[in-house]
């Protein structure tokens, strides 16, 4: 037996085996061999034959015959026209296994290194073959990207993307993660199996998420998807180690350190006109694909686009995405039913980063009409000192168009235009003349403090374990907006909690 015959089965070990119901159709096989005798001119005809037979059980034998014939005659494509070489690549993408496609790309890159470089590279990205040659350097990965070029010989678009990704990671001091094992080690996940469990991203029994509802101000339920302790720890690491290092747009005020409902409302104090919009299904519309695109933009490799737990996999972006999303589908499929859940610590930061271009475009629109624009989560606010020259209807149309182009939808039921003679309220604060918390809210809080002093904190807590923290937080909030009144309330809360500790040693 010749050396080539010994190597052939191992070389193409990823070729799919013939199924049990495969049929050898002598007439079709003879026609295939006839076409093979006319290569390279007949490459498109071979592809058409396979496309025609693909639904039938004689397809697999014909494909195997065609692949063997093409791979045995690759030299015919070395000096032929670009049309036939591109036809060969098209055939390989449709009907060859990854290592078979690799053999085609090797030949084409050896004989036509520049003219077909990008097409070969795209084919291998699609196939993601396992077969490799020696890596380019001692630290280079053992994969198909080391076959014929380093980063300086990548196709221009991929070279630009890779170089830019490295610059992003270096600029923001993001962790360099080459393989899933690197990611798993960085996240302190003990085994690939445990990583697989965390990537279940469903709330099925024993899954990593728990679902519950809390009421919105409107009375409608807000669905919370809370990660368990293990997944929450992983998400916190992704938040602090990656997401929090990327700056948000200046217009974003929700979930940003140093910004709050107060800084958001401050931009709209004393304006003639306040215009408010609300984004519909805000977190749910930030789907798997959008989160994946975010992590890719931060320099993390997408590989073949599928997430898996293999330590040697380079699907860093898909795995990060899976760890930060929730899936409604019972099998946990990565579809548009997979999105950023309310309840995950990573979701607010992801939403702000995904909205950077939306914020930039709406800021540009606001500047063009001499207005101010801010966003707090899904609340968009514009304010101005005079009626916009383009008209309120046209402004609303522009906002709607920009949001739609950026993948968001305006909730038309929550659109508000508020003039100076009305109470202008932005993220819970009145902004007509000065920044203030509504008098009704402050009176309610004073009543709660009075009842706590008279009947005890438990009478107002009503079983809420976080009630004491809420007392301190709301008193601090009032102090930030109304310093004198808030100072008294902070002293009152401190006295109440000190008395509580003294009575419960």
Secondary structure as GFF3:
##gff-version 3
##sequence-region A 1 505
A	DSSP	alpha_helix	3	11	.	.	.	ID=ss1
A	DSSP	alpha_helix	26	36	.	.	.	ID=ss2
A	DSSP	alpha_helix	43	53	.	.	.	ID=ss3
A	DSSP	alpha_helix	59	71	.	.	.	ID=ss4
A	DSSP	three_ten_helix	74	77	.	.	.	ID=ss5
A	DSSP	alpha_helix	82	95	.	.	.	ID=ss6
A	DSSP	alpha_helix	98	111	.	.	.	ID=ss7
A	DSSP	alpha_helix	117	127	.	.	.	ID=ss8
A	DSSP	three_ten_helix	144	146	.	.	.	ID=ss9
A	DSSP	three_ten_helix	151	153	.	.	.	ID=ss10
A	DSSP	alpha_helix	156	171	.	.	.	ID=ss11
A	DSSP	alpha_helix	180	186	.	.	.	ID=ss12
A	DSSP	alpha_helix	192	198	.	.	.	ID=ss13
A	DSSP	beta_strand	209	215	.	.	.	ID=ss14
A	DSSP	beta_strand	221	227	.	.	.	ID=ss15
A	DSSP	alpha_helix	229	241	.	.	.	ID=ss16
A	DSSP	three_ten_helix	243	245	.	.	.	ID=ss17
A	DSSP	alpha_helix	261	266	.	.	.	ID=ss18
A	DSSP	beta_strand	273	278	.	.	.	ID=ss19
A	DSSP	alpha_helix	288	297	.	.	.	ID=ss20
A	DSSP	alpha_helix	316	323	.	.	.	ID=ss21
A	DSSP	beta_strand	326	327	.	.	.	ID=ss22
A	DSSP	beta_strand	338	339	.	.	.	ID=ss23
A	DSSP	alpha_helix	347	354	.	.	.	ID=ss24
A	DSSP	alpha_helix	356	368	.	.	.	ID=ss25
A	DSSP	beta_strand	371	376	.	.	.	ID=ss26
A	DSSP	beta_strand	379	384	.	.	.	ID=ss27
A	DSSP	alpha_helix	392	405	.	.	.	ID=ss28
A	DSSP	three_ten_helix	412	414	.	.	.	ID=ss29
A	DSSP	beta_strand	416	419	.	.	.	ID=ss30
A	DSSP	beta_strand	425	426	.	.	.	ID=ss31
A	DSSP	beta_strand	429	430	.	.	.	ID=ss32
A	DSSP	beta_strand	436	437	.	.	.	ID=ss33
A	DSSP	alpha_helix	439	455	.	.	.	ID=ss34
A	DSSP	alpha_helix	457	461	.	.	.	ID=ss35
A	DSSP	alpha_helix	467	481	.	.	.	ID=ss36
A	DSSP	alpha_helix	483	503	.	.	.	ID=ss37
###
